[in-house]
Amino acid sequence: MAEDVSPLLANNRRWAEKMEAERPGFFSTLALQQSPQYLWIGCADSRVPANEIVGLAPGELFVHRNIANLIGTGDLNSLAVLQFAVERLQVRHIIICGHYGCSGVRAALRDERLGVAEHWLRPVRDLCEEHRSELMALDNERAQVDRLCELNVMRQTWSLCRISIIQDAWQRGQELDIHSWIYGLDNGLVRSLGPVVSGVKSRDEFSAVFRLRGKAIQ
């Protein structure tokens, strides 16, 4: 028999009552508009709740999540979210946040067969092949997976910065910073993988900023 979802509804009522008690009028104000300063692009993993791990309330973080936090130039879902966030909401920061121990990244490393998800993870498989010598030099699979998680975040940041939505925003002078983060499941902490990227346009500029532990990610 399937699990009963009624506890979730009860949890929701308690949460809504608590929020309203702590911040009277919160929901009525929130319902009028949203004006987040941040777009979060993260993994769909249930252990990485975007708002919660950065301590933000509803309305403060615009969120897009998928398996292995990928940004695909042919993925209309992510592109639509990106365009809405940049052009309509005028977010000030975009955060690409991966996490160590990512199951999708591990599957790509192992070359596992996953049906539709296998096609989705093709960019991670390709990235794995590009860096196979570096990955195989590491002591164990956990280290290999975690390194590939880092490389994947930086590759997605590289891809994001070259999308026309971002390039056009920078061209018209919009203030927009892009951050590469990774989250530790074992300690709950986020750390930055590289410098904040803002307004770079040429390939030389990209090559100068996209470096991780001395290795260029392109």
LODREN-630315 format. One record per residue: x, y, z of N, C-alpha, C in turn; residue in three letters; chain. Coordinates in nm, 2 decimals, always signed. Atoms other than C-alpha are relative to their C-alpha. Layout:
((X, Y, Z), (X, Y, Z), (X, Y, Z), "ALA", "A")
...
//
This chain:
((+0.08, -0.12, +0.00), (+0.00, +0.00, +0.00), (+0.09, +0.12, +0.00), "MET", "A")
((-0.08, -0.13, +0.01), (+0.13, +0.35, -0.09), (-0.01, +0.07, +0.14), "ALA", "A")
((-0.01, -0.08, -0.12), (+0.24, +0.58, +0.19), (-0.12, +0.10, +0.00), "GLU", "A")
((+0.11, -0.10, -0.01), (-0.04, +0.81, +0.31), (+0.07, +0.14, +0.00), "ASP", "A")
((-0.05, -0.13, +0.01), (+0.03, +1.17, +0.22), (-0.06, +0.10, +0.09), "VAL", "A")
((+0.07, -0.10, -0.09), (-0.20, +1.33, +0.48), (+0.10, +0.06, +0.10), "SER", "A")
((-0.09, -0.07, -0.09), (+0.10, +1.39, +0.72), (+0.06, +0.12, -0.07), "PRO", "A")
((-0.06, -0.11, +0.07), (+0.24, +1.62, +0.45), (-0.09, +0.12, +0.01), "LEU", "A")
((+0.10, -0.11, -0.01), (-0.08, +1.83, +0.45), (+0.00, +0.06, +0.14), "LEU", "A")
((+0.00, -0.05, -0.14), (-0.07, +1.85, +0.83), (+0.13, +0.08, +0.02), "ALA", "A")
((-0.12, -0.08, -0.01), (+0.29, +1.96, +0.81), (-0.01, +0.13, -0.06), "ASN", "A")
((+0.01, -0.13, +0.07), (+0.20, +2.23, +0.56), (-0.08, +0.09, +0.09), "ASN", "A")
((+0.08, -0.09, -0.08), (-0.07, +2.37, +0.79), (+0.08, +0.05, +0.12), "ARG", "A")
((-0.09, -0.05, -0.11), (+0.17, +2.38, +1.08), (+0.10, +0.10, -0.04), "ARG", "A")
((-0.10, -0.10, +0.05), (+0.43, +2.55, +0.87), (-0.06, +0.13, -0.03), "TRP", "A")
((+0.06, -0.13, +0.04), (+0.19, +2.81, +0.73), (-0.04, +0.08, +0.13), "ALA", "A")
((+0.04, -0.07, -0.12), (+0.06, +2.89, +1.08), (+0.12, +0.06, +0.07), "GLU", "A")
((-0.13, -0.05, -0.07), (+0.42, +2.92, +1.22), (+0.05, +0.12, -0.08), "LYS", "A")
((-0.05, -0.11, +0.08), (+0.52, +3.15, +0.93), (-0.09, +0.12, +0.02), "MET", "A")
((+0.09, -0.11, -0.02), (+0.21, +3.37, +0.98), (+0.02, +0.06, +0.14), "GLU", "A")
((-0.02, -0.05, -0.14), (+0.27, +3.39, +1.35), (+0.13, +0.08, +0.02), "ALA", "A")
((-0.13, -0.07, -0.01), (+0.63, +3.49, +1.31), (+0.01, +0.12, -0.08), "GLU", "A")
((+0.00, -0.12, +0.09), (+0.57, +3.73, +1.02), (-0.14, +0.03, -0.05), "ARG", "A")
((+0.14, -0.03, +0.04), (+0.21, +3.85, +1.02), (-0.01, +0.07, -0.13), "PRO", "A")
((+0.02, -0.06, +0.13), (+0.09, +3.93, +0.67), (+0.10, -0.05, -0.10), "GLY", "A")
((-0.11, +0.05, +0.09), (+0.38, +3.73, +0.51), (-0.06, -0.05, -0.13), "PHE", "A")
((+0.05, +0.06, +0.12), (+0.16, +3.53, +0.27), (-0.08, +0.10, -0.09), "PHE", "A")
((+0.08, -0.09, +0.08), (-0.07, +3.81, +0.17), (+0.09, +0.10, -0.08), "SER", "A")
((-0.10, -0.09, +0.07), (+0.23, +4.03, +0.08), (+0.07, -0.08, -0.11), "THR", "A")
((-0.07, +0.08, +0.09), (+0.41, +3.74, -0.09), (-0.09, -0.03, -0.13), "LEU", "A")
((+0.08, +0.03, +0.11), (+0.11, +3.67, -0.31), (-0.01, +0.11, -0.10), "ALA", "A")
((+0.02, -0.12, +0.10), (+0.12, +4.02, -0.47), (+0.11, +0.00, -0.10), "LEU", "A")
((-0.11, +0.00, +0.09), (+0.46, +3.97, -0.63), (+0.12, -0.08, +0.05), "GLN", "A")
((-0.13, +0.06, -0.04), (+0.80, +3.80, -0.63), (+0.11, +0.08, -0.06), "GLN", "A")
((-0.12, -0.08, +0.05), (+1.13, +3.98, -0.66), (+0.13, -0.05, +0.06), "SER", "A")
((-0.13, +0.06, -0.05), (+1.41, +3.74, -0.58), (+0.12, +0.06, -0.06), "PRO", "A")
((-0.13, -0.05, +0.05), (+1.77, +3.85, -0.62), (+0.08, -0.12, -0.05), "GLN", "A")
((-0.08, +0.11, +0.03), (+1.89, +3.50, -0.68), (-0.07, -0.11, -0.08), "TYR", "A")
((+0.05, +0.12, +0.08), (+1.84, +3.22, -0.94), (+0.09, -0.11, +0.05), "LEU", "A")
((-0.08, +0.12, -0.05), (+1.95, +2.88, -0.80), (-0.02, -0.11, -0.11), "TRP", "A")
((+0.01, +0.11, +0.09), (+2.03, +2.61, -1.06), (+0.07, -0.12, +0.07), "ILE", "A")
((-0.06, +0.11, -0.08), (+2.08, +2.29, -0.87), (-0.05, -0.14, -0.04), "GLY", "A")
((+0.04, +0.13, +0.02), (+2.04, +1.92, -0.86), (-0.13, -0.03, +0.06), "CYS", "A")
((+0.13, +0.04, -0.05), (+1.70, +1.76, -0.81), (+0.01, -0.09, +0.13), "ALA", "A")
((-0.02, +0.09, -0.11), (+1.85, +1.54, -0.53), (-0.08, +0.05, +0.12), "ASP", "A")
((+0.08, -0.04, -0.11), (+1.61, +1.54, -0.23), (+0.08, +0.04, +0.12), "SER", "A")
((-0.08, -0.04, -0.12), (+1.90, +1.59, +0.01), (+0.05, +0.14, -0.01), "ARG", "A")
((-0.05, -0.14, +0.02), (+1.97, +1.94, -0.13), (-0.11, +0.10, -0.02), "VAL", "A")
((+0.11, -0.10, +0.00), (+1.68, +2.17, -0.04), (+0.06, +0.14, -0.01), "PRO", "A")
((-0.06, -0.13, +0.03), (+1.78, +2.50, -0.20), (-0.02, +0.11, +0.10), "ALA", "A")
((+0.03, -0.11, -0.09), (+1.60, +2.75, +0.02), (+0.06, -0.02, +0.14), "ASN", "A")
((-0.04, +0.03, -0.14), (+1.68, +2.57, +0.34), (+0.15, +0.01, +0.03), "GLU", "A")
((-0.14, +0.00, -0.03), (+2.05, +2.53, +0.30), (+0.07, +0.14, +0.00), "ILE", "A")
((-0.06, -0.14, +0.00), (+2.11, +2.90, +0.24), (-0.09, +0.09, +0.08), "VAL", "A")
((+0.08, -0.08, -0.10), (+1.85, +3.02, +0.49), (-0.08, +0.11, -0.06), "GLY", "A")
((+0.08, -0.10, +0.07), (+1.62, +3.20, +0.25), (-0.15, -0.04, +0.01), "LEU", "A")
((+0.14, +0.02, -0.02), (+1.24, +3.23, +0.29), (-0.06, -0.01, -0.14), "ALA", "A")
((+0.07, +0.00, +0.13), (+0.98, +3.17, +0.01), (+0.00, +0.14, -0.06), "PRO", "A")
((+0.00, -0.13, +0.06), (+1.00, +3.45, -0.24), (+0.14, +0.06, -0.02), "GLY", "A")
((-0.14, -0.06, +0.00), (+1.38, +3.51, -0.20), (+0.09, -0.08, -0.09), "GLU", "A")
((-0.09, +0.09, +0.09), (+1.52, +3.23, -0.43), (-0.09, -0.06, -0.11), "LEU", "A")
((+0.07, +0.06, +0.12), (+1.40, +3.15, -0.78), (+0.08, -0.13, -0.03), "PHE", "A")
((-0.07, +0.13, +0.01), (+1.48, +2.78, -0.83), (-0.03, -0.08, -0.12), "VAL", "A")
((+0.01, +0.10, +0.11), (+1.55, +2.54, -1.12), (+0.09, -0.12, +0.04), "HIS", "A")
((-0.07, +0.12, -0.04), (+1.65, +2.18, -1.04), (-0.02, -0.11, -0.10), "ARG", "A")
((+0.01, +0.12, +0.08), (+1.73, +1.88, -1.25), (+0.11, -0.10, +0.04), "ASN", "A")
((-0.10, +0.10, -0.03), (+1.94, +1.57, -1.24), (+0.14, +0.05, -0.04), "ILE", "A")
((-0.14, -0.04, +0.02), (+2.31, +1.67, -1.20), (+0.02, +0.14, -0.04), "ALA", "A")
((-0.01, -0.14, +0.01), (+2.24, +2.04, -1.22), (+0.06, +0.04, -0.14), "ASN", "A")
((-0.05, -0.02, +0.13), (+2.28, +2.06, -1.60), (-0.07, +0.12, -0.06), "LEU", "A")
((+0.06, -0.10, +0.08), (+2.23, +2.36, -1.83), (+0.03, -0.04, -0.14), "ILE", "A")
((-0.01, +0.04, +0.14), (+2.16, +2.25, -2.18), (-0.05, +0.10, -0.10), "GLY", "A")
((+0.05, -0.10, +0.10), (+2.14, +2.48, -2.48), (-0.12, -0.04, -0.08), "THR", "A")
((+0.12, +0.05, +0.07), (+1.87, +2.26, -2.62), (-0.11, -0.04, +0.09), "GLY", "A")
((+0.11, +0.03, -0.10), (+1.67, +2.23, -2.30), (-0.08, +0.12, +0.02), "ASP", "A")
((+0.09, -0.11, -0.01), (+1.38, +2.46, -2.33), (-0.05, +0.03, +0.14), "LEU", "A")
((+0.04, -0.02, -0.14), (+1.28, +2.41, -1.97), (+0.10, +0.10, +0.07), "ASN", "A")
((-0.10, -0.08, -0.07), (+1.61, +2.55, -1.83), (+0.02, +0.14, -0.06), "SER", "A")
((-0.01, -0.13, +0.07), (+1.63, +2.82, -2.10), (-0.11, +0.09, +0.04), "LEU", "A")
((+0.12, -0.08, -0.03), (+1.28, +2.94, -2.02), (+0.01, +0.06, +0.14), "ALA", "A")
((-0.02, -0.05, -0.14), (+1.36, +2.96, -1.65), (+0.11, +0.11, +0.00), "VAL", "A")
((-0.11, -0.10, +0.00), (+1.68, +3.14, -1.72), (-0.04, +0.13, -0.06), "LEU", "A")
((+0.05, -0.13, +0.06), (+1.52, +3.40, -1.95), (-0.09, +0.07, +0.09), "GLN", "A")
((+0.09, -0.06, -0.09), (+1.24, +3.46, -1.71), (+0.07, +0.07, +0.12), "PHE", "A")
((-0.08, -0.05, -0.11), (+1.48, +3.50, -1.42), (+0.08, +0.13, -0.03), "ALA", "A")
((-0.09, -0.11, +0.04), (+1.72, +3.73, -1.60), (-0.08, +0.13, -0.05), "VAL", "A")
((+0.07, -0.11, +0.07), (+1.48, +3.94, -1.81), (-0.12, +0.05, +0.07), "GLU", "A")
((+0.12, -0.04, -0.07), (+1.16, +3.95, -1.61), (+0.02, +0.03, +0.14), "ARG", "A")
((-0.02, -0.02, -0.14), (+1.27, +3.91, -1.25), (+0.12, +0.08, +0.03), "LEU", "A")
((-0.12, -0.08, -0.02), (+1.60, +4.09, -1.30), (+0.08, -0.05, +0.12), "GLN", "A")
((-0.09, +0.05, -0.11), (+1.79, +3.86, -1.06), (+0.14, +0.06, -0.01), "VAL", "A")
((-0.13, -0.06, -0.01), (+2.12, +3.99, -0.95), (+0.11, -0.11, +0.00), "ARG", "A")
((-0.10, +0.10, -0.02), (+2.30, +3.66, -0.89), (-0.06, -0.13, -0.06), "HIS", "A")
((+0.04, +0.14, +0.04), (+2.28, +3.31, -1.06), (+0.10, -0.09, +0.07), "ILE", "A")
((-0.09, +0.09, -0.07), (+2.42, +3.03, -0.85), (-0.02, -0.14, -0.06), "ILE", "A")
((+0.00, +0.14, +0.04), (+2.50, +2.69, -1.01), (+0.06, -0.08, +0.12), "ILE", "A")
((-0.04, +0.07, -0.12), (+2.52, +2.45, -0.71), (-0.01, -0.15, -0.03), "CYS", "A")
((+0.00, +0.14, +0.01), (+2.62, +2.09, -0.75), (+0.02, -0.05, +0.14), "GLY", "A")
((-0.02, +0.06, -0.13), (+2.68, +1.85, -0.46), (+0.09, -0.12, -0.01), "HIS", "A")
((-0.08, +0.12, +0.00), (+2.93, +1.58, -0.37), (-0.09, -0.12, +0.01), "TYR", "A")
((+0.07, +0.12, +0.00), (+2.82, +1.23, -0.41), (-0.13, -0.01, -0.08), "GLY", "A")
((+0.12, -0.01, +0.09), (+2.57, +1.31, -0.69), (-0.02, -0.13, -0.07), "CYS", "A")
((+0.03, +0.13, +0.06), (+2.40, +0.99, -0.81), (+0.01, +0.01, -0.15), "SER", "A")
((-0.01, -0.01, +0.14), (+2.37, +1.12, -1.16), (+0.14, +0.01, -0.05), "GLY", "A")
((-0.14, +0.00, +0.04), (+2.74, +1.20, -1.18), (+0.07, -0.13, +0.02), "VAL", "A")
((-0.06, +0.14, -0.03), (+2.83, +0.86, -1.03), (-0.05, -0.09, -0.12), "ARG", "A")
((+0.05, +0.09, +0.11), (+2.61, +0.69, -1.30), (+0.08, +0.03, -0.12), "ALA", "A")
((-0.07, -0.03, +0.12), (+2.79, +0.88, -1.57), (+0.14, -0.05, +0.01), "ALA", "A")
((-0.14, +0.05, -0.02), (+3.13, +0.78, -1.43), (+0.00, -0.15, -0.02), "LEU", "A")
((+0.01, +0.14, +0.02), (+3.02, +0.42, -1.42), (-0.05, -0.05, -0.13), "ARG", "A")
((+0.06, +0.03, +0.13), (+2.86, +0.44, -1.76), (-0.12, -0.10, +0.02), "ASP", "A")
((+0.12, +0.08, -0.03), (+2.54, +0.29, -1.62), (-0.11, +0.03, -0.10), "GLU", "A")
((+0.12, -0.02, +0.08), (+2.23, +0.24, -1.83), (-0.12, +0.04, +0.08), "ARG", "A")
((+0.10, -0.06, -0.08), (+1.95, +0.46, -1.71), (-0.12, +0.04, -0.07), "LEU", "A")
((+0.12, -0.04, +0.08), (+1.69, +0.48, -1.98), (+0.01, +0.15, -0.05), "GLY", "A")
((+0.00, -0.14, +0.05), (+1.59, +0.84, -2.06), (+0.11, +0.08, +0.07), "VAL", "A")
((-0.10, -0.07, -0.08), (+1.82, +0.97, -1.78), (+0.14, -0.02, -0.06), "ALA", "A")
((-0.13, +0.03, +0.06), (+2.11, +0.81, -1.97), (+0.03, +0.11, -0.11), "GLU", "A")
((-0.02, -0.10, +0.11), (+2.06, +1.06, -2.26), (+0.02, +0.14, +0.07), "HIS", "A")
((-0.01, -0.13, -0.07), (+2.02, +1.35, -2.02), (+0.14, +0.02, +0.06), "TRP", "A")
((-0.13, -0.01, -0.07), (+2.35, +1.27, -1.85), (+0.12, -0.01, -0.10), "LEU", "A")
((-0.10, +0.01, +0.10), (+2.54, +1.25, -2.18), (+0.11, +0.11, +0.01), "ARG", "A")
((-0.10, -0.10, -0.02), (+2.72, +1.58, -2.12), (+0.10, -0.03, +0.12), "PRO", "A")
((-0.09, +0.03, -0.11), (+2.86, +1.45, -1.79), (+0.08, -0.12, -0.04), "VAL", "A")
((-0.08, +0.11, +0.05), (+2.97, +1.13, -1.96), (+0.11, +0.05, -0.09), "ARG", "A")
((-0.10, -0.06, +0.09), (+3.15, +1.34, -2.22), (+0.11, +0.07, +0.08), "ASP", "A")
((-0.09, -0.07, -0.08), (+3.31, +1.55, -1.95), (+0.09, -0.11, +0.07), "LEU", "A")
((-0.07, +0.10, -0.07), (+3.42, +1.23, -1.77), (+0.11, -0.06, -0.10), "CYS", "A")
((-0.09, +0.05, +0.10), (+3.59, +1.11, -2.09), (+0.12, +0.10, -0.02), "GLU", "A")
((-0.10, -0.10, +0.02), (+3.77, +1.44, -2.13), (+0.10, +0.00, +0.11), "GLU", "A")
((-0.08, -0.01, -0.12), (+3.91, +1.42, -1.78), (+0.03, -0.14, +0.06), "HIS", "A")
((-0.02, +0.14, -0.05), (+3.95, +1.04, -1.75), (+0.13, -0.02, +0.06), "ARG", "A")
((-0.13, +0.03, -0.06), (+4.32, +1.04, -1.69), (+0.02, +0.07, +0.13), "SER", "A")
((-0.01, -0.06, -0.13), (+4.29, +1.29, -1.41), (-0.09, -0.08, +0.10), "GLU", "A")
((+0.09, +0.07, -0.09), (+3.99, +1.10, -1.26), (+0.06, -0.13, +0.05), "LEU", "A")
((-0.05, +0.13, -0.03), (+4.15, +0.76, -1.28), (+0.13, +0.00, +0.09), "MET", "A")
((-0.12, -0.01, -0.09), (+4.46, +0.89, -1.10), (-0.03, +0.02, +0.15), "ALA", "A")
((+0.04, -0.01, -0.14), (+4.26, +0.94, -0.79), (-0.02, -0.13, +0.07), "LEU", "A")
((-0.01, +0.12, -0.07), (+4.26, +0.68, -0.52), (-0.12, -0.09, +0.00), "ASP", "A")
((+0.12, +0.08, -0.01), (+3.90, +0.56, -0.51), (-0.12, +0.06, -0.08), "ASN", "A")
((+0.11, -0.05, +0.07), (+3.56, +0.60, -0.67), (-0.06, +0.12, +0.06), "GLU", "A")
((+0.06, -0.12, -0.07), (+3.43, +0.84, -0.41), (+0.08, +0.13, -0.04), "ARG", "A")
((-0.08, -0.12, +0.04), (+3.72, +1.08, -0.49), (-0.03, +0.04, -0.15), "ALA", "A")
((+0.02, -0.03, +0.14), (+3.66, +1.04, -0.86), (-0.14, +0.06, -0.02), "GLN", "A")
((+0.13, -0.06, +0.02), (+3.29, +1.11, -0.83), (+0.00, +0.15, +0.05), "VAL", "A")
((+0.00, -0.14, -0.06), (+3.35, +1.42, -0.61), (+0.07, +0.09, -0.10), "ASP", "A")
((-0.07, -0.08, +0.10), (+3.60, +1.55, -0.86), (-0.08, +0.03, -0.12), "ARG", "A")
((+0.08, -0.02, +0.12), (+3.37, +1.50, -1.15), (-0.12, +0.09, +0.04), "LEU", "A")
((+0.10, -0.10, -0.04), (+3.10, +1.68, -0.95), (+0.05, +0.14, -0.01), "CYS", "A")
((-0.06, -0.13, +0.01), (+3.33, +1.98, -0.93), (+0.02, +0.04, -0.14), "GLU", "A")
((-0.02, -0.03, +0.14), (+3.42, +1.96, -1.29), (-0.13, +0.03, -0.07), "LEU", "A")
((+0.13, -0.02, +0.07), (+3.06, +1.94, -1.39), (-0.06, +0.14, +0.04), "ASN", "A")
((+0.04, -0.13, -0.04), (+2.97, +2.25, -1.19), (+0.07, +0.11, -0.09), "VAL", "A")
((-0.07, -0.10, +0.07), (+3.24, +2.45, -1.36), (-0.03, -0.01, -0.15), "MET", "A")
((+0.04, +0.01, +0.14), (+3.15, +2.31, -1.71), (-0.14, +0.07, -0.02), "ARG", "A")
((+0.13, -0.06, +0.01), (+2.79, +2.42, -1.65), (+0.00, +0.15, +0.01), "GLN", "A")
((-0.02, -0.14, -0.02), (+2.90, +2.76, -1.54), (+0.06, +0.06, -0.13), "THR", "A")
((-0.06, -0.04, +0.13), (+3.11, +2.79, -1.86), (-0.11, +0.00, -0.10), "TRP", "A")
((+0.11, +0.01, +0.10), (+2.81, +2.68, -2.07), (-0.10, +0.12, +0.02), "SER", "A")
((+0.09, -0.10, -0.03), (+2.58, +2.92, -1.89), (+0.04, +0.14, -0.05), "LEU", "A")
((-0.05, -0.13, +0.04), (+2.80, +3.22, -1.95), (+0.00, +0.03, -0.15), "CYS", "A")
((-0.01, -0.02, +0.14), (+2.81, +3.16, -2.32), (-0.14, +0.00, -0.06), "ARG", "A")
((+0.13, +0.00, +0.06), (+2.43, +3.14, -2.36), (-0.04, +0.14, -0.03), "ILE", "A")
((+0.03, -0.13, +0.04), (+2.29, +3.44, -2.54), (-0.08, +0.08, +0.10), "SER", "A")
((+0.08, -0.07, -0.10), (+2.05, +3.53, -2.26), (+0.09, +0.07, +0.10), "ILE", "A")
((-0.10, -0.06, -0.10), (+2.35, +3.59, -2.03), (+0.08, +0.11, -0.08), "ILE", "A")
((-0.08, -0.09, +0.08), (+2.56, +3.75, -2.30), (-0.07, +0.13, -0.03), "GLN", "A")
((+0.08, -0.12, +0.03), (+2.28, +3.99, -2.40), (-0.02, +0.09, +0.13), "ASP", "A")
((+0.02, -0.08, -0.13), (+2.22, +4.09, -2.03), (+0.13, +0.08, +0.03), "ALA", "A")
((-0.13, -0.08, -0.02), (+2.59, +4.18, -1.99), (+0.02, +0.11, -0.10), "TRP", "A")
((-0.02, -0.10, +0.10), (+2.59, +4.36, -2.32), (-0.08, +0.13, +0.02), "GLN", "A")
((+0.08, -0.12, -0.03), (+2.31, +4.59, -2.21), (+0.03, +0.06, +0.13), "ARG", "A")
((-0.05, -0.06, -0.13), (+2.49, +4.66, -1.88), (-0.07, -0.05, +0.12), "GLY", "A")
((+0.07, +0.05, -0.12), (+2.27, +4.45, -1.65), (+0.10, -0.06, +0.09), "GLN", "A")
((-0.08, +0.05, -0.11), (+2.43, +4.37, -1.32), (-0.04, -0.15, +0.02), "GLU", "A")
((+0.03, +0.14, -0.02), (+2.45, +3.99, -1.31), (+0.13, -0.08, +0.02), "LEU", "A")
((-0.12, +0.07, -0.04), (+2.70, +3.78, -1.13), (-0.03, -0.15, +0.00), "ASP", "A")
((+0.02, +0.15, +0.00), (+2.74, +3.40, -1.17), (+0.10, -0.07, +0.09), "ILE", "A")
((-0.08, +0.06, -0.11), (+2.86, +3.18, -0.89), (+0.00, -0.15, -0.02), "HIS", "A")
((-0.01, +0.14, +0.01), (+2.99, +2.82, -0.89), (+0.02, -0.06, +0.14), "SER", "A")
((+0.00, +0.05, -0.14), (+2.91, +2.64, -0.57), (-0.01, -0.16, +0.00), "TRP", "A")
((+0.02, +0.15, -0.02), (+2.92, +2.28, -0.44), (-0.03, -0.02, +0.15), "ILE", "A")
((+0.06, +0.02, -0.13), (+2.74, +2.14, -0.14), (+0.05, -0.14, +0.05), "TYR", "A")
((-0.05, +0.12, -0.06), (+2.87, +1.88, +0.10), (-0.12, -0.07, +0.08), "GLY", "A")
((+0.10, +0.07, -0.07), (+2.61, +1.62, +0.20), (+0.04, -0.04, +0.14), "LEU", "A")
((-0.04, +0.05, -0.13), (+2.82, +1.50, +0.49), (+0.02, +0.11, +0.11), "ASP", "A")
((-0.02, -0.10, -0.10), (+2.86, +1.84, +0.66), (-0.10, +0.12, -0.02), "ASN", "A")
((+0.10, -0.10, +0.02), (+2.58, +2.06, +0.51), (+0.06, +0.14, -0.04), "GLY", "A")
((-0.07, -0.13, +0.03), (+2.83, +2.33, +0.40), (+0.01, +0.02, -0.15), "LEU", "A")
((-0.02, -0.04, +0.14), (+2.85, +2.51, +0.06), (+0.14, +0.07, -0.01), "VAL", "A")
((-0.12, -0.08, +0.02), (+3.18, +2.63, -0.08), (+0.01, +0.04, -0.15), "ARG", "A")
((-0.01, -0.06, +0.14), (+3.27, +2.83, -0.39), (+0.12, -0.08, -0.07), "SER", "A")
((-0.10, +0.07, +0.08), (+3.46, +2.65, -0.67), (+0.09, +0.09, -0.08), "LEU", "A")
((-0.07, -0.09, +0.08), (+3.58, +2.95, -0.85), (-0.04, +0.15, +0.02), "GLY", "A")
((+0.03, -0.14, -0.01), (+3.57, +3.33, -0.89), (-0.14, +0.03, -0.05), "PRO", "A")
((+0.12, -0.05, +0.05), (+3.25, +3.52, -0.94), (+0.02, +0.05, -0.14), "VAL", "A")
((-0.01, -0.04, +0.14), (+3.19, +3.57, -1.31), (-0.10, +0.11, -0.03), "VAL", "A")
((+0.09, -0.11, +0.03), (+3.05, +3.90, -1.43), (+0.04, +0.08, -0.12), "SER", "A")
((-0.02, -0.08, +0.12), (+3.04, +4.04, -1.78), (+0.11, -0.04, -0.09), "GLY", "A")
((-0.10, +0.05, +0.09), (+3.31, +3.83, -1.94), (-0.06, -0.03, -0.14), "VAL", "A")
((+0.06, +0.03, +0.13), (+3.26, +3.80, -2.32), (+0.08, -0.07, -0.09), "LYS", "A")
((-0.09, +0.06, +0.10), (+3.56, +3.69, -2.51), (+0.05, -0.14, +0.05), "SER", "A")
((-0.05, +0.13, -0.04), (+3.71, +3.34, -2.51), (+0.12, +0.01, +0.09), "ARG", "A")
((-0.11, -0.02, -0.09), (+4.03, +3.47, -2.36), (-0.04, +0.04, +0.14), "ASP", "A")
((+0.05, -0.03, -0.14), (+3.84, +3.62, -2.07), (-0.06, -0.12, +0.07), "GLU", "A")
((+0.05, +0.13, -0.06), (+3.66, +3.29, -2.02), (+0.11, -0.09, +0.05), "PHE", "A")
((-0.12, +0.09, -0.03), (+3.99, +3.10, -2.02), (+0.07, +0.05, +0.13), "SER", "A")
((-0.07, -0.06, -0.11), (+4.13, +3.34, -1.76), (-0.08, -0.03, +0.13), "ALA", "A")
((+0.08, +0.01, -0.12), (+3.84, +3.29, -1.51), (-0.04, -0.14, +0.03), "VAL", "A")
((+0.05, +0.13, -0.03), (+3.74, +2.93, -1.55), (+0.11, -0.10, +0.02), "PHE", "A")
((-0.11, +0.09, -0.05), (+4.01, +2.75, -1.36), (-0.04, -0.06, +0.13), "ARG", "A")
((+0.03, +0.07, -0.12), (+3.98, +2.49, -1.09), (+0.12, -0.08, +0.04), "LEU", "A")
((-0.13, +0.07, -0.04), (+4.29, +2.38, -0.90), (+0.10, -0.01, -0.11), "ARG", "A")
((-0.10, -0.01, +0.11), (+4.50, +2.49, -1.19), (-0.03, -0.06, -0.13), "GLY", "A")
((+0.04, +0.07, +0.12), (+4.31, +2.31, -1.46), (-0.12, +0.08, -0.06), "LYS", "A")
((+0.10, -0.08, +0.07), (+4.11, +2.51, -1.72), (-0.12, -0.09, -0.03), "ALA", "A")
((+0.12, +0.07, +0.04), (+3.75, +2.40, -1.77), (-0.07, +0.07, -0.11), "ILE", "A")
((+0.06, -0.06, +0.12), (+3.62, +2.47, -2.12), (-0.10, -0.09, -0.07), "GLN", "A")
//
